[in-house]
Amino acid sequence: MSNPSTPQVVCRNCKAAIGASDNYCPQCGTPTAAGLAGLAAWWESPWVVLPLLFLILGPFALPLLWRSRLFTRPWKLALSVIVVGISLFFLWQVWYVLNQALAPLRQLERLH
């Protein structure tokens, strides 16, 4: 909680009065400017975001990319287009392989 003698600021999320030295809003938990300045979030690092995008989560890691302050907007757009393109390509490949695998079953069904 904030001390009444400390200067008060307003939370950018819930508009509650909080102390200027507080790192988080006591009402909603949103980081304040002081809290954000001290955060070097691990999930914003390119060494975390890029493997998640291309090796582990694919398009499910796009929110991490867009929340990261370490990528510029052009990089975020370019990486998003690349990840969505790769994902669509793999979905098409899965559809194609399944279609080819099920073709003999469709032929058997036509014979009976």
C-alpha positions, 0 to 999 in steps of 0.5 A: 500500500502507498503511504499518504505522505508520498505523492499520488499518481493514477493507475493507467488501467483502473484509475486508482490512486497509487504512490509514485514509488509503487511498482504495481497498482495495489488494486489491479496489479498493473505495473507502473512506470517505475515498475516497468523501468525495472523490468527487463522481461525475459519474454521480451528477449529476441532469444526467447521470442524467435525460438518460440515463433519458429520452433515451438509455438508458431503463430501462438507466440505472436502475442509475445512478439507484439508485446515485446518492446525490443522489436520495432513495428516493421520487424513485428510486421515482417515476422508476423507475415513470415510466421503466418505464411509458414503456418499456412504452408504447413496446414496446406501440406497436412491437408495435401498429405491427408488427402493423398492418404485417404484417396485409396479409401475413397476408391475402395468406397466407390467399388462397394 
